């Protein structure tokens, strides 16, 4: 991934670093061991630039509702899972999206009650911005559901339907249904191994609000953290960080405090994305974001802000522009997460302001039906990855797992083919090349974490973080990309998945 040396036939590794290519003197090596790839391909370790890691890891243990095409199908999966809940425990699930259901219907507590009875049940929507509760779960809140920036869906009698959105959803979850610390550690330990198996050597985590930093600390302490973490924290904690003098970059080679996270709006699936037509939910105003950016800069942190709708993205860009004199001299790498819908006149502003677009290639094919339903007259600015790239913007790729699956190769396929199923690609004029998609998953993601001199490329002086693939993604037809598999993964010169020899 280095333009001056795009391809090498051999790679020399000593200790945790890369020391050279062909011709490196054998005394520079830690041992005489040679690994013959047998025609396979090595790329820099894959980086997921947007993942809710403990939440994704926990989701591997929950009832999964992705892909359900009707309310009845979703309820059938819940029914199958209800029998396995221990006494006094929660039934947790995720992945439903009512816009996918036929016939069209919204979920209610009553239909859950018929299946779950007294078992408190919380089912998080695919976009994580809504949750569906049964009566037993609602009773735990004792009517305390409303919160600024939140939505409590009610029926014709004014009673909660069981669906909470945005801040109401998150507040309920945090107060009543949060997993224990030990649950997160155990699930994340398994999740790290699964991520390594998918070629992942680094993540930008978004679960700072949930205590992810502490979870990763526990894994590092026990020696089971085998990926590098660039950790977010909620912007509300900036005062605590400033009080003890912690700044962006603090930590170890495996775990560092990275950036502060804020939200402008909701999501497409929950119809809470903030739009230029006046619809949607405002979580943070432009003026509030300006203050967040200024306060964060004073404390030594860049900001990542969630923005889905065209108005949310415009106001996020406006806020970064208004505060540019504060953060630009500090070299902060500000970022907008998702950038799913952009007005044409805002596409070029990412590059001109130096604000990165932290996007998720998999969202385009996954959201295509819902986008056509809700944004039918605005699709020219939807998931405009190629337009952003050609404008000169720094484009980084993540998964937003568990909303999509943590699988960078699938993300690369989605970025190039704009489809993940049997259907033709969706809005292929916004497709990227395989080289661009791979760069967004390696080089740009490392740059965002201020690691461009240590990883993201396979050049001397960088960490030996690498992924062995069955085929070269830059030397095959685009339609062959889905056939590529991860063979092995190395972190810092140590195999963390499937060490050789290979068959």
Helices and strands as residue ranges (DSSP letters): E 12-14, E 17-20, G 26-28, E 41-44, E 46-51, H 53-59, E 63-64, H 71-82, E 91-96, G 98-100, H 109-116, E 121-125, E 130-133, H 135-139, E 150-154, E 160-166, H 167-176, H 181-197, E 200-205, G 208-210, H 212-222, E 228-234, G 235-237, H 238-243, E 255-263, H 286-299, E 302-307, H 310-322, H 324-327, G 328-330, E 335-338, G 344-346, H 349-353, E 356-359, H 361-374, G 379-381, H 385-390, E 395-397, H 408-417, G 428-430, H 434-441, H 443-448, E 466-469, G 478-483, E 486-491, E 494-497
